[in-house]
Amino acid sequence: MTAQLADGAACPKQSTSTAATMPWEHQSLELTRAARISQGAGVKVGVVDTGVATGAATLAGRVHAVGSAGEDCVGHGTFVAGLIAAAQAKGVAFHGVAPRATIIAARGTTERGVPSAAGVAAGIRGAVDAGARVVEVSAAFDTRSAQLDAAVAYAAKHDALVVAAAVPDPPSGTAGTSTPGPRDYWPAAARGVLSVLDVDVQGAHPDTMLLPVHADLAAPGDGVVGIGPRGSGHFVGSGASFAAAYTAGAAALVRSVFPDLSAAEVARRLTSTAYPDDVPRLDIYAAVASVMNGTKAVRAGAGADDGAVRLPDRTQGERATRTALLVCAVGAGVVLLVGWAAVAVPRGRARGWNPPRR
């Protein structure tokens, strides 16, 4: 599943493959256990992407489109929506995180999948106006935009949580190219946005993929299974937008079971219940089942000085190594001292603590 179509390329054909066994991401996120507590009923989730096919089999009847967003030639937006809310079909192991949630489809790209800041900003506003309480944004731009900032502020004003990909999805045909260093991408880096990075089955972000300066959460996004806009077959995709989709689904579960929580409180619950790691990993079951302590407010997506989670810092590892070596050295000294005392004290007592005679 790709995010864009090349010029002249036809819409993807239906897939003939079906997920007959449980995908690794379902096991990692413990979706079966979480479903016993919440399935996202009553929550509308906006998907700002290439559109969402209203006729997608496992989303039928639960997709409301803003403008022309009910059509999806690319398939990326439908794939994302499926990760969030696809219902389980008989004989199929795949389903979405919140299969009883409603999808608000809002286009943030051209019909070929090319995103723009103006289009994504309009998509965020359109989803919020349609009643979305969670808004997933797949696009990530390397330049800050006043339009995007205003759209994020608009969502916050209406108590809608924006969940965005921390980095752009990998474009096709980039094998062997150099990867730039960490940088901010927007709207993920904006204040009030929950920024999500993708990880693979090992819980690691692929070395060849882009990195953000910081991210609030990590979630499955590499080699994940999802639906297409036509037919009942499945596709496989990789990218931070899919990690954002899983996190948006988790936010829908939380907003369903805890309807009185604000958008900021939902973000705090997701980050504070995450599995500890360099970038905390989404734990959906813990998010809906844990008992929270404390009332400290969260500012999701804030800068590093405002509590955002930074990616691993090599200097921190070096400091930790030096500290460990120091502790080991002190420990060894203590062991030698104890050993010396075990021999010297009895002998000293036997001599009455007098120096030995030569």
Secondary structure, 3 states (H helix, E strand, C coil): CCCCCCCCCCCCCCCCCCCCCCCHHHHHHCHHHHHCCCCCCCCEEEEEECCCCCCCHHHCCCEEEECCCCCCCCCHHHHHHHHHHCCCCCCCCCCCCCCCCEEEEEECECCCCCECHHHHHHHHHHHHHCCCCEEEECCCECCCCHHHHHHHHHHHHCCCEEEEECCCCCCCCCCCCCCCCCECCECCCCCCEEEEEEECCCCCCCCCCCCECECCEEEECEEEEEECCCCCCEEEEECHHHHHHHHHHHHHHHHHHCCCCCHHHHHHHHHHCCECCCCCECCHHHHHHCCCCCCCCCCCCCCHHHCCCECCCHHHHHHHHHHHHHHHHHHHHHHHHHHHHHHHHHHHHHCCCCCCCC
